[in-house]
């Protein structure tokens, strides 16, 4: 693996360095509810400030669809960054307009400015190459070099991720380098036993990962909404639970392939079934092959793995030397259906080898459930990017930085 690093940009004192972070944090009433991605940007930011760079931070937040939408402003993020680095952080109220131009021009060595949400400009995510390049050219006028450190977007061919890196001298930041180091350990000679835990709602989102990792892992644990497609593939009734009928045959193929390879695909033996979707819904624990035998019948809705399954998963996890987890085991946002996810997270904290929480909902879950980042070997900042890497896909935001 080759990747251009910050050192390749030469001395940075006095240079305007655009840094593409992924500061797409959850907000509620204008307040950040999880600043994990902001804190993950600090090593690169502090390194650039220490070198005397004039730092111009760009990022997206949410999906404003190319229009200015105040609820997606990066202003709260700029304020949080200022608190974390204990330095003033300026904020420009646009991306490439007068405010951005004037704010960048006012920077001294070691100063920091955050530009407004990139996705307020339609060119950032345009499918048309010319529109993306035109926006990237406007951004490029604000900088002398680019440090790309938004791992959560490297699988996207977007103006600030891909096109801008072609227009300016560019390099990867410290976060991207750290993420790739961990992902490389997960794919190239991982310490065994190697266990992968997959959850989340849709099996279709994880098919590529399953196919690519099956020859590499010892155990594959299946939870979340996707477990019901696996149960259906075994011939079980799943009531009103989430089911992707069009993926049943594909799942059967993976079950057969796992058996051929000697890989254990471990499915739940019990599930938590509810009368409806809601924190106050009536719910029972039932064997995984008896979902429609509950008082709710065919209307029963599976919302979490059961305690027997959670305990079995935890035992396998604790006995592993490498563990990768992506996707909650149930609807963890609702207290009655959070225990499966909580038990799996707790088991990961006891792994003596490498434990990796694969970003996205998994990262949100461990923090919401009261765990701390330092209890795990690594918490990825990019759920989708991590998955696509583990699928063996080409990631445009990395290739433009020299990664092969």
Order of alpha helices (4+ residues) and beta strands (2+ residues): beta-beta-beta-alpha-alpha-beta-alpha-beta-alpha-beta-alpha-beta-alpha-beta-alpha-beta-alpha-beta-alpha-alpha-beta-beta-beta-beta-alpha-beta-alpha-beta-alpha-beta-alpha-alpha
